[in-house]
Amino acid sequence: MIVDVSKKILIVGLGLLGGSYAKVLKRFGFHISAITLEQSSIDYALREGLIDEGSVSIDERLVKEADLVIFALYPHVFVEWIEKNQHLFKSGALITDVTGVKGSIVYKIQEMLREDVEFIAAHPMAGREVSGVENSTDKMFVGANYIVTPTEKNTPEAVSTCMELGRLLGFSNVTTLSPEEHDEMIGFLSQLTHCIAITLMTCNDKENMERFTGDSFRDLTRIARINDLMWSELFVANKPALVEQMDLFINKFNDLKRMLEQEDIEGMRQMMRHSTQRRALFDKK
Amino acid sequence: MIVDVSKKILIVGLGLLGGSYAKVLKRFGFHISAITLEQSSIDYALREGLIDEGSVSIDERLVKEADLVIFALYPHVFVEWIEKNQHLFKSGALITDVTGVKGSIVYKIQEMLREDVEFIAAHPMAGREVSGVENSTDKMFVGANYIVTPTEKNTPEAVSTCMELGRLLGFSNVTTLSPEEHDEMIGFLSQLTHCIAITLMTCNDKENMERFTGDSFRDLTRIARINDLMWSELFVANKPALVEQMDLFINKFNDLKRMLEQEDIEGMRQMMRHSTQRRALFDKK
């Protein structure tokens, strides 16, 4: 379906991600429309040629005409939007998203959705430390992962269309995981790392520490500058998987503390060698 | 004393740090000698003009002639060296070091040292992910901190000479802390961050995680590639301060986990805002 550029794409939520999707897809010649909260976002996107038309209200025509609808909203806003407005979708429309958690969203939406519309979930693992459509870029997806999370409700066609979308957008790795595998992975690689960074940043408020800070501490706390509204919602939306990852971390950290207290040098060295070996796997290829 | 380039400097332990000291100080015209374990290190340093002479044994003449002796050894090797060889120091010699922990080293050495020789401790907070004299560089100290940790046993002259050494080496910030303040600071900013990185790297061995890794996880685990011999010794040498910092971290991390379990969104957002504000202090100036 995607390769047919006569199809119309609607992006709901024109922020950094939605805007970057529009920027890339417009280049292929698709007709792109957008629905978002702020008129200034629409104005910017029209001026820069990211979209063909846009609205700050739920413009029925835009929804009805769309063959593919991409949701780039906060999880609970996404769910509410579908509840209220799904009667507007064109029959046969394909729905996808960019939500960073899956298990708590995908089944809920597939359960409530009309039979003649299909939702195939995806997580583009890309971001920047800035937000808003004005920071959109068509370079954000190079080197990044695009993960499609199909369920039993999805058709093979929808899965391949969604994967094709990821490749069109320029993602370097396009792959599939189950919603549960996705949530465990994201709980560990992304959410746990953010939990650690904000904890490190707030656990010792002694003054003047910044005078002595080196690169290690800066690296570990770069992501401690965090969008509190979005991340608190994402944490709660992935609670079981994230709590499990936090427990794995706490247990290992307590092991290390116990070895230190007992001056178990050999135990610590073994952990450090394990760490060194395993880190090599994670080097940029 | 330092500004007088007719004085002779001996560096004991010619690795990355010792070699980098030599490289910078040689440029000022000092006579530099070195004692280290490997002949290949001496050969390299002579060939590259980092030192004037060197030995792999405790060459009595080199020690007896030195006005300033800089120790760049592992903590326990440093202490043993002083025990065995301090009778060789020239009367009036000044001793300094590069050891990354202070409380467990400084008092011990000052206690055992001859009355006519002074030990003023310093910690150059600089390093690279590579080691050995072959990786020496005269650029490593720009932007970095050099911390002198005087005690009641030190003379004001020794403190200012040591601070002048730090400035000659090119450190951007030269300052003093008590050994205890130093150990708390280093326990938090450096050792705790390494504990976190190696824990994160080893707490979940699930396969294929590296396929989905992004910059956040890579940033938090860069220092998980670690010299196990050196860091296990440094951890134990700073045990009380490091355990205290680990406890601060664990308590805060458990607070966050409790808020997540109770879905206390407002509590989590408050912690994230605190983290965001505090991180701004630590930006590179």
Interface residues (C-beta under 8 A of the other chain):
Chain A: M125 A144 N145 I147 N173 T175 E184 M185 F188 L189 S190 L192 T193 H194 C195 I196 A197 I198 T199 L200 M201 T202 C203 N204 D205 K206 M209 E210 R211 F212 T213 G214 S216 F217 R218 D219 L220 T221 R222 I223 A224 R225 I226 N227 D228 L229 W231 S232 E233 F235 V236 K239 L242 V243 Q245 M246 L248 F249 I250 N251 K252 F253 N254 L256 K257 L260 E261 E263 I265 M268 R269 Q270 M271 M272 R273 H274 S275 T276 R278 R279 A280 L281 F282 K284
Chain B: M125 A126 A144 N145 I147 N173 T175 E184 M185 F188 L189 S190 L192 T193 H194 C195 I196 A197 I198 T199 L200 M201 T202 C203 N204 D205 K206 M209 E210 R211 F212 T213 G214 S216 F217 R218 D219 L220 T221 R222 I223 A224 R225 I226 N227 D228 L229 W231 S232 E233 F235 V236 K239 L242 V243 Q245 M246 L248 F249 I250 N251 K252 F253 N254 L256 K257 L260 E261 E263 I265 M268 R269 Q270 M271 M272 R273 H274 S275 T276 R278 R279 A280 L281 F282 K284
